[in-house]
Amino acid sequence: IQCNVFLAESTIPNAGLGIFSGVELNPGDPVGNGDVCIPIFNVEKHHEEPSDAINDYVWAGEVMGMKLEAAPDLIEANCLGLDSALNCNLALINVARAKPKYDDAGLHRSHDPAAGSITPYHNGTTRATIKVPIGGELFKHYGDEWFKGRPDLFGESFPLTEDFASAEEIINDAFSFGEETARSILEEVIFPMQRIWGSRVMNAIPKTIDEASIAFREGIEMVYQPNATRSINWLQEHGKCVDHIIPKQSTIEGAGRGAFAKRGLPKGTIITGSPLHHIPMKDNFIPIFRTLRTDANSDEAPRREIAGQQLLLNYCFGHSESTLLLCPYGAGIGYINHNQTRTNVKVVWPDDGLMSHDETWLRKQPEEMIEFSGAHLALDYVATRDIAAGEELFLDYGDDWEEAWNGHATNWKSERIWSSSYASAKRWNEKVDGIPLRTAEETSTDPYPANLHVRCHSELDEDDWGSFEEWPASEYGYPCEIKERKKDTKGQDIYSVRLVTEKYDRWDTEFESPQVLDIDGVPRSAIRFFDAPFTTDLHLRGAFRLPIGIPEAIMPAEWKNVPFSVYSDP
Ligand SMILES: C[S@@+](CC[C@H](N)C(=O)[O-])C[C@H]1O[C@@H](n2cnc3c(N)ncnc32)[C@H](O)[C@@H]1O
């Protein structure tokens, strides 16, 4: 079969598994078929915990479009598809972050019991940024901090992003004097310097004339490409195809999206393999807290209440007699729904030696796992019968899940009487597209729904009011109030707004304190509705939360550390 994506041993020594392209890629080409991202709330709290296996695998929520879900609280984005399986080789970054799209999959809180139980952040697609040959390992940028934070592995002389850029500049400068001169500069000056002075930049410079010439002609990345490329034969023999799943709207009414077979999968096919992040004590991770307002004059520390459970729970495996949660990551995995009568996939512990699966962990108590980060366990997803191309894939999440879901769907009530008129910002923006906006004065008697707020886009310094762009600085705009509506010379509505600046991400130092700006002539396209923080379906108090059941047949006795059902209290 033609497989576009493989999971196999990384070309970076001791880096575990990596992702390889089975086809040649050009800049902009997609890799895989898009995956879900899960917002993680109460980020600060998690980092207080002794270990957080997921911490190294998350993006800042604001760069994945989640900033306003719970602003000003910090959010992280756990993109548990292909994105999480990519390694980072700073010399050869060839794919970009897989930013998800926002879509509620047609679920509405007034009539869908699953509202708020699936992630609206989906179809995050990894894309090539440079040419990648067949068999090339794919690398995303983790940021230099990731390397600096591990001095024992990556010392003072480990080259970082800028060092490869500087190295390329040095090579280009040398070659700007002609090939002959470049050769003498390299052989007489740079290579000897490299041997005595192991700085970050020196270590980023190629070590031979041939390599330097490749860096000059094709870019410094290409020096590192051969060592980061495996043959297709090798990948077919030693790797796993992880390109069998296409996500689409589920055939189960109201279940959101589902996973579909990209091609015919004979019984016994390993559809995908997935490393597992472990959360040994789920109650340390899963509750979402809200700080209660306290009397401003009181010395008491602010109290917290549990406001909900992390959505991640629904995408992880758990067991009613264990505090352990296992959260899988890999292409398409997050999309597989439950169906007991149409089950065609089962999970098993891998035994082909490929996955980083440590059998001894099946005999560890959850308490013993606390001190470890990284993924030490893995699952294989196996076809239990012949599956035709285009069929939806289903797991059996277990009897507990089936019972809990049926109970939820029967007893579930729409959250509030008014929820039938609820519209998310996405729906509302579609609805009011092209309709003149009300001014603040008009909304005092004819208000917009309370779950929405208006934001105006601006680059501020560039005077570019055209549209919202997909980057934190301009993707979210700034809160604004519409003061006046006028017509421009072409008869189009334009607005006078009062905009209040705010920090646009957690590292922003420009807008520590808000600035108020009055701006005229703002076009309609620069004004948009956003969901007010804590109002989307993900925050519904009654939203369904339950992990996928670890099948009894593979559940180790050692993991059963609670004598009673931890899920008995919905
Ligand atoms: C791992 S996710 C599966 C992908 C999910 N459907 C999505 O759109 O992202 C598990 C969640 O999907 C929904 N789900 C899965 N199977 C379902 C079913 N048979 N009926 C209703 N909802 C289901 C539930 O919200 C469940 O907690």
The ligand as an SDF file (V2000), in Angstrom:
LIG
                    3D

 27 29  0  0  0  0  0  0  0  0999 V2000
  -12.3940   10.1300   21.9570 C   0  0  0  0  0  0  0  0  0  0  0  0
  -13.7090   11.1970   21.6600 S   0  0  0  0  0  0  0  0  0  0  0  0
  -14.2500   10.6640   20.0880 C   0  0  0  0  0  0  0  0  0  0  0  0
  -14.2390   11.7840   19.0510 C   0  0  0  0  0  0  0  0  0  0  0  0
  -15.3370   12.8010   19.2010 C   0  0  0  0  0  0  0  0  0  0  0  0
  -16.5750   12.2650   18.6480 N   0  0  0  0  0  0  0  0  0  0  0  0
  -14.9980   14.1220   18.5400 C   0  0  0  0  0  0  0  0  0  0  0  0
  -15.7980   14.6240   17.7380 O   0  0  0  0  0  0  0  0  0  0  0  0
  -13.9460   14.7010   18.8420 O   0  0  0  0  0  0  0  0  0  0  0  0
  -14.9030   10.5790   22.8020 C   0  0  0  0  0  0  0  0  0  0  0  0
  -16.1520   11.4220   22.9160 C   0  0  0  0  0  0  0  0  0  0  0  0
  -16.9150   11.3400   21.7000 O   0  0  0  0  0  0  0  0  0  0  0  0
  -18.3190   11.2620   21.9820 C   0  0  0  0  0  0  0  0  0  0  0  0
  -18.8150    9.9130   21.6070 N   0  0  0  0  0  0  0  0  0  0  0  0
  -18.0870    8.8440   21.3110 C   0  0  0  0  0  0  0  0  0  0  0  0
  -18.8810    7.7960   20.9950 N   0  0  0  0  0  0  0  0  0  0  0  0
  -20.1390    8.2170   21.1230 C   0  0  0  0  0  0  0  0  0  0  0  0
  -21.4000    7.6030   20.9590 C   0  0  0  0  0  0  0  0  0  0  0  0
  -21.5310    6.3310   20.6090 N   0  0  0  0  0  0  0  0  0  0  0  0
  -22.5020    8.3600   21.1670 N   0  0  0  0  0  0  0  0  0  0  0  0
  -22.3870    9.6520   21.5280 C   0  0  0  0  0  0  0  0  0  0  0  0
  -21.2250   10.2790   21.7090 N   0  0  0  0  0  0  0  0  0  0  0  0
  -20.1160    9.5790   21.5120 C   0  0  0  0  0  0  0  0  0  0  0  0
  -18.4430   11.4580   23.4660 C   0  0  0  0  0  0  0  0  0  0  0  0
  -18.5480   12.8310   23.7090 O   0  0  0  0  0  0  0  0  0  0  0  0
  -17.1060   10.9400   23.9800 C   0  0  0  0  0  0  0  0  0  0  0  0
  -16.7860   11.4070   25.2570 O   0  0  0  0  0  0  0  0  0  0  0  0
  1  2  1  0
  2  3  1  0
  2 10  1  0
  3  4  1  0
  4  5  1  0
  5  6  1  0
  5  7  1  0
  7  8  2  0
  7  9  1  0
 10 11  1  0
 11 12  1  0
 11 26  1  0
 12 13  1  0
 13 14  1  0
 13 24  1  0
 14 15  1  0
 14 23  1  0
 15 16  2  0
 16 17  1  0
 17 18  1  0
 17 23  2  0
 18 19  1  0
 18 20  2  0
 20 21  1  0
 21 22  2  0
 22 23  1  0
 24 25  1  0
 24 26  1  0
 26 27  1  0
M  CHG  2   2   1   9  -1
M  END
$$$$
